[in-house]
Amino acid sequence: MTSVDLTELTAGHVATAFARRSAPIVALGTDADALAAACHAMARRFHRGGRLLALGTGPAAADVAHVVVEFVHPVIVGKRALPALALPGGGSAAAVELFGEPEDIALAFSADGGAPVLVEAMAAAARRGLLTVALLGGDGGAVARVPGLDHVIVTPSDDPRVVREAQVTAYHVLWELVHVFLDAPEVLG
């Protein structure tokens, strides 16, 4: 029986795991202008009294709940709570039409952009005049092709775990920069 060097095996797995994440995270970083533009637009909506409506089904529902908590209960002292809610059932066109107002923000999460319910919900949000922001994976899928979306940020990976990890980083950046803009109301016009 051969002996396995556990340290070498483990280090190789760790290196492979980080390599699988590096390119998608770097790609997300190259979308800094797009992410900053989404943050500015979101801050303008909050400044005018808008609310964040978060959408996502399946595993993305956990991210929906997390982002809502981030906005409603800021963990940094001195940052204000912002109105946010997770749409029932992960979000649907009917929920957007029921809860969404033109000053609101529709923020969708999907690892592949393929959920028909999100396609319909984001189309409804765009029609109603909500600011639309989509955090997607893969090539963005059908959600990315919805006409009239304002901000589409795609993590180029087919691994849903990697996409979700990148999206967690992206929505923490969204939260942080929204507050940076809100602290400078002169830029919110």
ABEGO torsion letter per residue (X at the ends): XBBBBAAAAAAAAAAAAAAAAAAAAAAAAAAAAAAAAAAAAAAAAAAAGBBBBBBEBEAAAAAAAAAAAAAABBABBGBBBBBBBBBBGGEBAAAAAAABBAABBBBBBBAAGABAAAAAAAAAAAAAGBBBBBBBBEAGEAAAABBGBABBBBBBBABAAAAAAAAAAAAAAAAAAAAAAAABAAAAX
